[in-house]
Amino acid sequence: MTVERTVHAFAGVMVLASVALAITVSPWFLAVTAFVGLNLLQSAFTRFCPLALLLRRLGMPDPCPREARPF
């Protein structure tokens, strides 16, 4: 798996988990969904994603050339 696919998979899992927790435990878990959505939105414009940065440092393969990355 690449960095981009892992970030998308992680975001999807977090959204689904927070919705399930909001239904079963507390509606305040929807704040996690909002945070994930805002992070995805800002990364679309700034091209900065903390999870992607962490995954690259851990050595996950990334098809994006180093010159095209903002950080």
PDB file with SEQRES, HELIX, SHEET and CRYST1 records, atoms N, CA, C and O in Angstrom:
SEQRES   1 A   71  MET THR VAL GLU ARG THR VAL HIS ALA PHE ALA GLY VAL          
SEQRES   2 A   71  MET VAL LEU ALA SER VAL ALA LEU ALA ILE THR VAL SER          
SEQRES   3 A   71  PRO TRP PHE LEU ALA VAL THR ALA PHE VAL GLY LEU ASN          
SEQRES   4 A   71  LEU LEU GLN SER ALA PHE THR ARG PHE CYS PRO LEU ALA          
SEQRES   5 A   71  LEU LEU LEU ARG ARG LEU GLY MET PRO ASP PRO CYS PRO          
SEQRES   6 A   71  ARG GLU ALA ARG PRO PHE                                      
HELIX    1 AA1 VAL A    3  THR A   24  1                                  22    
HELIX    2 AA2 PRO A   27  PHE A   29  5                                   3    
HELIX    3 AA3 LEU A   30  THR A   46  1                                  17    
HELIX    4 AA4 PRO A   50  ARG A   57  1                                   8    
HELIX    5 AA5 ARG A   66  ALA A   68  5                                   3    
CRYST1    1.000    1.000    1.000  90.00  90.00  90.00 P 1           1          
ATOM      1  N   MET A   1       0.839  -1.179   0.000  1.00  0.00           N  
ATOM      2  CA  MET A   1       0.000   0.000   0.000  1.00  0.00           C  
ATOM      3  C   MET A   1       0.885   1.245   0.000  1.00  0.00           C  
ATOM      4  O   MET A   1       1.973   1.252   0.576  1.00  0.00           O  
ATOM      5  N   THR A   2       0.407   2.270  -0.642  1.00  0.00           N  
ATOM      6  CA  THR A   2       1.152   3.521  -0.703  1.00  0.00           C  
ATOM      7  C   THR A   2       0.663   4.484   0.374  1.00  0.00           C  
ATOM      8  O   THR A   2      -0.339   4.231   1.043  1.00  0.00           O  
ATOM      9  N   VAL A   3       1.380   5.580   0.528  1.00  0.00           N  
ATOM     10  CA  VAL A   3       1.020   6.586   1.531  1.00  0.00           C  
ATOM     11  C   VAL A   3      -0.373   7.138   1.263  1.00  0.00           C  
ATOM     12  O   VAL A   3      -1.192   7.237   2.176  1.00  0.00           O  
ATOM     13  N   GLU A   4      -0.642   7.496   0.019  1.00  0.00           N  
ATOM     14  CA  GLU A   4      -1.935   8.097  -0.311  1.00  0.00           C  
ATOM     15  C   GLU A   4      -3.096   7.145  -0.011  1.00  0.00           C  
ATOM     16  O   GLU A   4      -4.106   7.549   0.564  1.00  0.00           O  
ATOM     17  N   ARG A   5      -2.944   5.890  -0.402  1.00  0.00           N  
ATOM     18  CA  ARG A   5      -4.026   4.923  -0.152  1.00  0.00           C  
ATOM     19  C   ARG A   5      -4.202   4.663   1.338  1.00  0.00           C  
ATOM     20  O   ARG A   5      -5.323   4.472   1.810  1.00  0.00           O  
ATOM     21  N   THR A   6      -3.096   4.654   2.080  1.00  0.00           N  
ATOM     22  CA  THR A   6      -3.180   4.436   3.522  1.00  0.00           C  
ATOM     23  C   THR A   6      -3.874   5.604   4.211  1.00  0.00           C  
ATOM     24  O   THR A   6      -4.672   5.396   5.126  1.00  0.00           O  
ATOM     25  N   VAL A   7      -3.583   6.818   3.786  1.00  0.00           N  
ATOM     26  CA  VAL A   7      -4.240   7.997   4.365  1.00  0.00           C  
ATOM     27  C   VAL A   7      -5.739   7.940   4.111  1.00  0.00           C  
ATOM     28  O   VAL A   7      -6.529   8.203   5.017  1.00  0.00           O  
ATOM     29  N   HIS A   8      -6.138   7.602   2.899  1.00  0.00           N  
ATOM     30  CA  HIS A   8      -7.571   7.508   2.585  1.00  0.00           C  
ATOM     31  C   HIS A   8      -8.245   6.391   3.378  1.00  0.00           C  
ATOM     32  O   HIS A   8      -9.359   6.564   3.871  1.00  0.00           O  
ATOM     33  N   ALA A   9      -7.577   5.254   3.500  1.00  0.00           N  
ATOM     34  CA  ALA A   9      -8.141   4.141   4.267  1.00  0.00           C  
ATOM     35  C   ALA A   9      -8.280   4.513   5.741  1.00  0.00           C  
ATOM     36  O   ALA A   9      -9.298   4.215   6.366  1.00  0.00           O  
ATOM     37  N   PHE A  10      -7.256   5.163   6.295  1.00  0.00           N  
ATOM     38  CA  PHE A  10      -7.303   5.571   7.697  1.00  0.00           C  
ATOM     39  C   PHE A  10      -8.429   6.579   7.939  1.00  0.00           C  
ATOM     40  O   PHE A  10      -9.144   6.483   8.937  1.00  0.00           O  
ATOM     41  N   ALA A  11      -8.587   7.540   7.031  1.00  0.00           N  
ATOM     42  CA  ALA A  11      -9.661   8.525   7.168  1.00  0.00           C  
ATOM     43  C   ALA A  11     -11.027   7.842   7.124  1.00  0.00           C  
ATOM     44  O   ALA A  11     -11.917   8.179   7.905  1.00  0.00           O  
ATOM     45  N   GLY A  12     -11.192   6.890   6.220  1.00  0.00           N  
ATOM     46  CA  GLY A  12     -12.460   6.165   6.135  1.00  0.00           C  
ATOM     47  C   GLY A  12     -12.770   5.375   7.391  1.00  0.00           C  
ATOM     48  O   GLY A  12     -13.906   5.367   7.864  1.00  0.00           O  
ATOM     49  N   VAL A  13     -11.760   4.711   7.929  1.00  0.00           N  
ATOM     50  CA  VAL A  13     -11.949   3.939   9.160  1.00  0.00           C  
ATOM     51  C   VAL A  13     -12.303   4.865  10.323  1.00  0.00           C  
ATOM     52  O   VAL A  13     -13.176   4.544  11.130  1.00  0.00           O  
ATOM     53  N   MET A  14     -11.631   6.006  10.407  1.00  0.00           N  
ATOM     54  CA  MET A  14     -11.918   6.947  11.491  1.00  0.00           C  
ATOM     55  C   MET A  14     -13.339   7.506  11.395  1.00  0.00           C  
ATOM     56  O   MET A  14     -14.016   7.655  12.413  1.00  0.00           O  
ATOM     57  N   VAL A  15     -13.787   7.814  10.190  1.00  0.00           N  
ATOM     58  CA  VAL A  15     -15.149   8.334  10.016  1.00  0.00           C  
ATOM     59  C   VAL A  15     -16.171   7.270  10.398  1.00  0.00           C  
ATOM     60  O   VAL A  15     -17.114   7.552  11.138  1.00  0.00           O  
ATOM     61  N   LEU A  16     -15.992   6.064   9.904  1.00  0.00           N  
ATOM     62  CA  LEU A  16     -16.947   4.996  10.222  1.00  0.00           C  
ATOM     63  C   LEU A  16     -16.953   4.675  11.718  1.00  0.00           C  
ATOM     64  O   LEU A  16     -18.016   4.470  12.303  1.00  0.00           O  
ATOM     65  N   ALA A  17     -15.780   4.629  12.333  1.00  0.00           N  
ATOM     66  CA  ALA A  17     -15.703   4.341  13.765  1.00  0.00           C  
ATOM     67  C   ALA A  17     -16.362   5.447  14.584  1.00  0.00           C  
ATOM     68  O   ALA A  17     -17.082   5.164  15.542  1.00  0.00           O  
ATOM     69  N   SER A  18     -16.120   6.705  14.213  1.00  0.00           N  
ATOM     70  CA  SER A  18     -16.704   7.795  14.991  1.00  0.00           C  
ATOM     71  C   SER A  18     -18.224   7.857  14.832  1.00  0.00           C  
ATOM     72  O   SER A  18     -18.932   8.199  15.779  1.00  0.00           O  
ATOM     73  N   VAL A  19     -18.724   7.529  13.648  1.00  0.00           N  
ATOM     74  CA  VAL A  19     -20.180   7.497  13.466  1.00  0.00           C  
ATOM     75  C   VAL A  19     -20.792   6.364  14.294  1.00  0.00           C  
ATOM     76  O   VAL A  19     -21.831   6.543  14.928  1.00  0.00           O  
ATOM     77  N   ALA A  20     -20.143   5.202  14.283  1.00  0.00           N  
ATOM     78  CA  ALA A  20     -20.638   4.079  15.090  1.00  0.00           C  
ATOM     79  C   ALA A  20     -20.618   4.437  16.575  1.00  0.00           C  
ATOM     80  O   ALA A  20     -21.561   4.123  17.302  1.00  0.00           O  
ATOM     81  N   LEU A  21     -19.555   5.088  17.024  1.00  0.00           N  
ATOM     82  CA  LEU A  21     -19.487   5.503  18.430  1.00  0.00           C  
ATOM     83  C   LEU A  21     -20.507   6.588  18.743  1.00  0.00           C  
ATOM     84  O   LEU A  21     -21.050   6.624  19.847  1.00  0.00           O  
ATOM     85  N   ALA A  22     -20.772   7.462  17.801  1.00  0.00           N  
ATOM     86  CA  ALA A  22     -21.780   8.510  18.018  1.00  0.00           C  
ATOM     87  C   ALA A  22     -23.174   7.908  18.171  1.00  0.00           C  
ATOM     88  O   ALA A  22     -23.988   8.395  18.956  1.00  0.00           O  
ATOM     89  N   ILE A  23     -23.439   6.852  17.418  1.00  0.00           N  
ATOM     90  CA  ILE A  23     -24.747   6.203  17.496  1.00  0.00           C  
ATOM     91  C   ILE A  23     -24.893   5.417  18.796  1.00  0.00           C  
ATOM     92  O   ILE A  23     -25.955   5.429  19.418  1.00  0.00           O  
ATOM     93  N   THR A  24     -23.819   4.731  19.206  1.00  0.00           N  
ATOM     94  CA  THR A  24     -23.922   3.831  20.354  1.00  0.00           C  
ATOM     95  C   THR A  24     -23.523   4.456  21.687  1.00  0.00           C  
ATOM     96  O   THR A  24     -24.045   4.056  22.727  1.00  0.00           O  
ATOM     97  N   VAL A  25     -22.611   5.424  21.681  1.00  0.00           N  
ATOM     98  CA  VAL A  25     -22.086   5.947  22.946  1.00  0.00           C  
ATOM     99  C   VAL A  25     -22.527   7.383  23.196  1.00  0.00           C  
ATOM    100  O   VAL A  25     -23.276   7.661  24.132  1.00  0.00           O  
ATOM    101  N   SER A  26     -22.050   8.296  22.340  1.00  0.00           N  
ATOM    102  CA  SER A  26     -22.347   9.708  22.556  1.00  0.00           C  
ATOM    103  C   SER A  26     -22.256  10.470  21.244  1.00  0.00           C  
ATOM    104  O   SER A  26     -21.356  10.211  20.445  1.00  0.00           O  
ATOM    105  N   PRO A  27     -23.161  11.395  21.010  1.00  0.00           N  
ATOM    106  CA  PRO A  27     -23.098  12.193  19.787  1.00  0.00           C  
ATOM    107  C   PRO A  27     -21.832  13.057  19.696  1.00  0.00           C  
ATOM    108  O   PRO A  27     -21.499  13.546  18.616  1.00  0.00           O  
ATOM    109  N   TRP A  28     -21.135  13.246  20.798  1.00  0.00           N  
ATOM    110  CA  TRP A  28     -19.907  14.042  20.779  1.00  0.00           C  
ATOM    111  C   TRP A  28     -18.804  13.388  19.946  1.00  0.00           C  
ATOM    112  O   TRP A  28     -17.841  14.057  19.572  1.00  0.00           O  
ATOM    113  N   PHE A  29     -18.929  12.109  19.654  1.00  0.00           N  
ATOM    114  CA  PHE A  29     -17.948  11.440  18.805  1.00  0.00           C  
ATOM    115  C   PHE A  29     -18.006  11.944  17.357  1.00  0.00           C  
ATOM    116  O   PHE A  29     -17.095  11.682  16.571  1.00  0.00           O  
ATOM    117  N   LEU A  30     -19.067  12.659  17.012  1.00  0.00           N  
ATOM    118  CA  LEU A  30     -19.128  13.260  15.679  1.00  0.00           C  
ATOM    119  C   LEU A  30     -18.084  14.360  15.507  1.00  0.00           C  
ATOM    120  O   LEU A  30     -17.791  14.772  14.385  1.00  0.00           O  
ATOM    121  N   ALA A  31     -17.529  14.829  16.606  1.00  0.00           N  
ATOM    122  CA  ALA A  31     -16.433  15.797  16.527  1.00  0.00           C  
ATOM    123  C   ALA A  31     -15.218  15.169  15.831  1.00  0.00           C  
ATOM    124  O   ALA A  31     -14.488  15.861  15.122  1.00  0.00           O  
ATOM    125  N   VAL A  32     -15.004  13.888  16.026  1.00  0.00           N  
ATOM    126  CA  VAL A  32     -13.904  13.188  15.341  1.00  0.00           C  
ATOM    127  C   VAL A  32     -14.153  13.201  13.835  1.00  0.00           C  
ATOM    128  O   VAL A  32     -13.235  13.438  13.050  1.00  0.00           O  
ATOM    129  N   THR A  33     -15.385  12.946  13.441  1.00  0.00           N  
ATOM    130  CA  THR A  33     -15.738  12.987  12.021  1.00  0.00           C  
ATOM    131  C   THR A  33     -15.484  14.373  11.440  1.00  0.00           C  
ATOM    132  O   THR A  33     -14.942  14.501  10.343  1.00  0.00           O  
ATOM    133  N   ALA A  34     -15.874  15.398  12.169  1.00  0.00           N  
ATOM    134  CA  ALA A  34     -15.642  16.768  11.703  1.00  0.00           C  
ATOM    135  C   ALA A  34     -14.150  17.060  11.591  1.00  0.00           C  
ATOM    136  O   ALA A  34     -13.718  17.691  10.627  1.00  0.00           O  
ATOM    137  N   PHE A  35     -13.358  16.610  12.561  1.00  0.00           N  
ATOM    138  CA  PHE A  35     -11.914  16.829  12.519  1.00  0.00           C  
ATOM    139  C   PHE A  35     -11.284  16.144  11.313  1.00  0.00           C  
ATOM    140  O   PHE A  35     -10.447  16.736  10.632  1.00  0.00           O  
ATOM    141  N   VAL A  36     -11.674  14.914  11.045  1.00  0.00           N  
ATOM    142  CA  VAL A  36     -11.138  14.184   9.892  1.00  0.00           C  
ATOM    143  C   VAL A  36     -11.527  14.899   8.600  1.00  0.00           C  
ATOM    144  O   VAL A  36     -10.694  15.064   7.709  1.00  0.00           O  
ATOM    145  N   GLY A  37     -12.769  15.317   8.496  1.00  0.00           N  
ATOM    146  CA  GLY A  37     -13.218  16.029   7.303  1.00  0.00           C  
ATOM    147  C   GLY A  37     -12.476  17.338   7.090  1.00  0.00           C  
ATOM    148  O   GLY A  37     -12.084  17.653   5.966  1.00  0.00           O  
ATOM    149  N   LEU A  38     -12.280  18.106   8.160  1.00  0.00           N  
ATOM    150  CA  LEU A  38     -11.535  19.358   8.045  1.00  0.00           C  
ATOM    151  C   LEU A  38     -10.080  19.115   7.662  1.00  0.00           C  
ATOM    152  O   LEU A  38      -9.508  19.876   6.881  1.00  0.00           O  
ATOM    153  N   ASN A  39      -9.479  18.057   8.208  1.00  0.00           N  
ATOM    154  CA  ASN A  39      -8.105  17.727   7.866  1.00  0.00           C  
ATOM    155  C   ASN A  39      -7.985  17.340   6.395  1.00  0.00           C  
ATOM    156  O   ASN A  39      -7.036  17.743   5.723  1.00  0.00           O  
ATOM    157  N   LEU A  40      -8.933  16.567   5.896  1.00  0.00           N  
ATOM    158  CA  LEU A  40      -8.918  16.202   4.481  1.00  0.00           C  
ATOM    159  C   LEU A  40      -9.093  17.438   3.597  1.00  0.00           C  
ATOM    160  O   LEU A  40      -8.443  17.562   2.559  1.00  0.00           O  
ATOM    161  N   LEU A  41      -9.961  18.337   4.005  1.00  0.00           N  
ATOM    162  CA  LEU A  41     -10.196  19.553   3.234  1.00  0.00           C  
ATOM    163  C   LEU A  41      -8.956  20.446   3.196  1.00  0.00           C  
ATOM    164  O   LEU A  41      -8.569  20.927   2.131  1.00  0.00           O  
ATOM    165  N   GLN A  42      -8.338  20.665   4.345  1.00  0.00           N  
ATOM    166  CA  GLN A  42      -7.154  21.522   4.363  1.00  0.00           C  
ATOM    167  C   GLN A  42      -5.993  20.878   3.625  1.00  0.00           C  
ATOM    168  O   GLN A  42      -5.199  21.583   3.003  1.00  0.00           O  
ATOM    169  N   SER A  43      -5.874  19.557   3.677  1.00  0.00           N  
ATOM    170  CA  SER A  43      -4.768  18.895   2.963  1.00  0.00           C  
ATOM    171  C   SER A  43      -4.969  18.955   1.445  1.00  0.00           C  
ATOM    172  O   SER A  43      -3.999  18.890   0.691  1.00  0.00           O  
ATOM    173  N   ALA A  44      -6.202  19.077   1.003  1.00  0.00           N  
ATOM    174  CA  ALA A  44      -6.455  19.219  -0.430  1.00  0.00           C  
ATOM    175  C   ALA A  44      -5.930  20.555  -0.950  1.00  0.00           C  
ATOM    176  O   ALA A  44      -5.494  20.646  -2.097  1.00  0.00           O  
ATOM    177  N   PHE A  45      -5.970  21.588  -0.112  1.00  0.00           N  
ATOM    178  CA  PHE A  45      -5.508  22.901  -0.538  1.00  0.00           C  
ATOM    179  C   PHE A  45      -4.035  23.152  -0.216  1.00  0.00           C  
ATOM    180  O   PHE A  45      -3.322  23.772  -1.006  1.00  0.00           O  
ATOM    181  N   THR A  46      -3.579  22.673   0.942  1.00  0.00           N  
ATOM    182  CA  THR A  46      -2.207  22.957   1.360  1.00  0.00           C  
ATOM    183  C   THR A  46      -1.233  21.849   0.998  1.00  0.00           C  
ATOM    184  O   THR A  46      -0.020  22.055   1.037  1.00  0.00           O  
ATOM    185  N   ARG A  47      -1.746  20.681   0.646  1.00  0.00           N  
ATOM    186  CA  ARG A  47      -0.939  19.486   0.364  1.00  0.00           C  
ATOM    187  C   ARG A  47      -0.086  19.073   1.554  1.00  0.00           C  
ATOM    188  O   ARG A  47       0.963  18.453   1.373  1.00  0.00           O  
ATOM    189  N   PHE A  48      -0.518  19.405   2.770  1.00  0.00           N  
ATOM    190  CA  PHE A  48       0.172  18.999   3.991  1.00  0.00           C  
ATOM    191  C   PHE A  48      -0.742  18.091   4.784  1.00  0.00           C  
ATOM    192  O   PHE A  48      -1.851  18.478   5.150  1.00  0.00           O  
ATOM    193  N   CYS A  49      -0.273  16.881   5.047  1.00  0.00           N  
ATOM    194  CA  CYS A  49      -1.032  15.923   5.839  1.00  0.00           C  
ATOM    195  C   CYS A  49      -0.090  15.318   6.882  1.00  0.00           C  
ATOM    196  O   CYS A  49       0.883  14.658   6.518  1.00  0.00           O  
ATOM    197  N   PRO A  50      -0.364  15.532   8.169  1.00  0.00           N  
ATOM    198  CA  PRO A  50       0.516  15.003   9.204  1.00  0.00           C  
ATOM    199  C   PRO A  50       0.669  13.478   9.148  1.00  0.00           C  
ATOM    200  O   PRO A  50       1.761  12.960   9.383  1.00  0.00           O  
ATOM    201  N   LEU A  51      -0.403  12.766   8.843  1.00  0.00           N  
ATOM    202  CA  LEU A  51      -0.317  11.309   8.756  1.00  0.00           C  
ATOM    203  C   LEU A  51       0.589  10.882   7.606  1.00  0.00           C  
ATOM    204  O   LEU A  51       1.382   9.953   7.763  1.00  0.00           O  
ATOM    205  N   ALA A  52       0.487  11.534   6.464  1.00  0.00           N  
ATOM    206  CA  ALA A  52       1.345  11.211   5.328  1.00  0.00           C  
ATOM    207  C   ALA A  52       2.804  11.463   5.664  1.00  0.00           C  
ATOM    208  O   ALA A  52       3.675  10.675   5.295  1.00  0.00           O  
ATOM    209  N   LEU A  53       3.071  12.548   6.356  1.00  0.00           N  
ATOM    210  CA  LEU A  53       4.432  12.857   6.773  1.00  0.00           C  
ATOM    211  C   LEU A  53       4.978  11.758   7.690  1.00  0.00           C  
ATOM    212  O   LEU A  53       6.119  11.323   7.536  1.00  0.00           O  
ATOM    213  N   LEU A  54       4.163  11.320   8.634  1.00  0.00           N  
ATOM    214  CA  LEU A  54       4.564  10.252   9.548  1.00  0.00           C  
ATOM    215  C   LEU A  54       4.809   8.943   8.809  1.00  0.00           C  
ATOM    216  O   LEU A  54       5.797   8.256   9.064  1.00  0.00           O  
ATOM    217  N   LEU A  55       3.911   8.603   7.899  1.00  0.00           N  
ATOM    218  CA  LEU A  55       4.060   7.355   7.153  1.00  0.00           C  
ATOM    219  C   LEU A  55       5.322   7.359   6.291  1.00  0.00           C  
ATOM    220  O   LEU A  55       5.996   6.335   6.178  1.00  0.00           O  
ATOM    221  N   ARG A  56       5.642   8.491   5.691  1.00  0.00           N  
ATOM    222  CA  ARG A  56       6.869   8.590   4.895  1.00  0.00           C  
ATOM    223  C   ARG A  56       8.096   8.411   5.767  1.00  0.00           C  
ATOM    224  O   ARG A  56       9.053   7.747   5.368  1.00  0.00           O  
ATOM    225  N   ARG A  57       8.076   8.994   6.946  1.00  0.00           N  
ATOM    226  CA  ARG A  57       9.218   8.856   7.870  1.00  0.00           C  
ATOM    227  C   ARG A  57       9.368   7.430   8.354  1.00  0.00           C  
ATOM    228  O   ARG A  57      10.473   6.991   8.671  1.00  0.00           O  
ATOM    229  N   LEU A  58       8.250   6.695   8.413  1.00  0.00           N  
ATOM    230  CA  LEU A  58       8.307   5.287   8.814  1.00  0.00           C  
ATOM    231  C   LEU A  58       8.729   4.382   7.665  1.00  0.00           C  
ATOM    232  O   LEU A  58       8.908   3.180   7.857  1.00  0.00           O  
ATOM    233  N   GLY A  59       8.891   4.951   6.466  1.00  0.00           N  
ATOM    234  CA  GLY A  59       9.406   4.187   5.348  1.00  0.00           C  
ATOM    235  C   GLY A  59       8.376   3.599   4.402  1.00  0.00           C  
ATOM    236  O   GLY A  59       8.711   2.739   3.588  1.00  0.00           O  
ATOM    237  N   MET A  60       7.134   4.041   4.489  1.00  0.00           N  
ATOM    238  CA  MET A  60       6.119   3.517   3.576  1.00  0.00           C  
ATOM    239  C   MET A  60       6.385   4.040   2.165  1.00  0.00           C  
ATOM    240  O   MET A  60       6.731   5.210   1.997  1.00  0.00           O  
ATOM    241  N   PRO A  61       6.226   3.185   1.145  1.00  0.00           N  
ATOM    242  CA  PRO A  61       6.493   3.631  -0.227  1.00  0.00           C  
ATOM    243  C   PRO A  61       5.519   4.717  -0.674  1.00  0.00           C  
ATOM    244  O   PRO A  61       4.341   4.718  -0.315  1.00  0.00           O  
ATOM    245  N   ASP A  62       6.055   5.642  -1.472  1.00  0.00           N  
ATOM    246  CA  ASP A  62       5.268   6.761  -1.957  1.00  0.00           C  
ATOM    247  C   ASP A  62       5.590   6.975  -3.426  1.00  0.00           C  
ATOM    248  O   ASP A  62       6.738   7.266  -3.761  1.00  0.00           O  
ATOM    249  N   PRO A  63       4.597   6.838  -4.325  1.00  0.00           N  
ATOM    250  CA  PRO A  63       4.887   7.024  -5.742  1.00  0.00           C  
ATOM    251  C   PRO A  63       5.122   8.479  -6.130  1.00  0.00           C  
ATOM    252  O   PRO A  63       5.595   8.759  -7.231  1.00  0.00           O  
ATOM    253  N   CYS A  64       4.795   9.406  -5.230  1.00  0.00           N  
ATOM    254  CA  CYS A  64       4.967  10.830  -5.509  1.00  0.00           C  
ATOM    255  C   CYS A  64       6.455  11.178  -5.427  1.00  0.00           C  
ATOM    256  O   CYS A  64       7.090  10.890  -4.413  1.00  0.00           O  
ATOM    257  N   PRO A  65       7.023  11.788  -6.464  1.00  0.00           N  
ATOM    258  CA  PRO A  65       8.445  12.160  -6.399  1.00  0.00           C  
ATOM    259  C   PRO A  65       8.709  13.206  -5.322  1.00  0.00           C  
ATOM    260  O   PRO A  65       7.853  14.043  -5.033  1.00  0.00           O  
ATOM    261  N   ARG A  66       9.876  13.152  -4.743  1.00  0.00           N  
ATOM    262  CA  ARG A  66      10.222  14.041  -3.645  1.00  0.00           C  
ATOM    263  C   ARG A  66      10.087  15.522  -4.029  1.00  0.00           C  
ATOM    264  O   ARG A  66       9.721  16.342  -3.187  1.00  0.00           O  
ATOM    265  N   GLU A  67      10.374  15.869  -5.274  1.00  0.00           N  
ATOM    266  CA  GLU A  67      10.290  17.272  -5.702  1.00  0.00           C  
ATOM    267  C   GLU A  67       8.866  17.789  -5.685  1.00  0.00           C  
ATOM    268  O   GLU A  67       8.662  18.992  -5.523  1.00  0.00           O  
ATOM    269  N   ALA A  68       7.873  16.925  -5.845  1.00  0.00           N  
ATOM    270  CA  ALA A  68       6.480  17.349  -5.904  1.00  0.00           C  
ATOM    271  C   ALA A  68       5.855  17.516  -4.529  1.00  0.00           C  
ATOM    272  O   ALA A  68       4.754  18.053  -4.405  1.00  0.00           O  
ATOM    273  N   ARG A  69       6.557  17.053  -3.488  1.00  0.00           N  
ATOM    274  CA  ARG A  69       6.021  17.166  -2.134  1.00  0.00           C  
ATOM    275  C   ARG A  69       6.285  18.545  -1.555  1.00  0.00           C  
ATOM    276  O   ARG A  69       7.336  19.136  -1.802  1.00  0.00           O  
ATOM    277  N   PRO A  70       5.328  19.062  -0.780  1.00  0.00           N  
ATOM    278  CA  PRO A  70       5.536  20.384  -0.207  1.00  0.00           C  
ATOM    279  C   PRO A  70       6.522  20.366   0.962  1.00  0.00           C  
ATOM    280  O   PRO A  70       7.181  21.371   1.226  1.00  0.00           O  
ATOM    281  N   PHE A  71       6.631  19.216   1.677  1.00  0.00           N  
ATOM    282  CA  PHE A  71       7.489  19.123   2.856  1.00  0.00           C  
ATOM    283  C   PHE A  71       8.353  17.901   2.779  1.00  0.00           C  
ATOM    284  O   PHE A  71       9.147  17.648   3.685  1.00  0.00           O  
TER     285      PHE A  71                                                      
END                                                                             
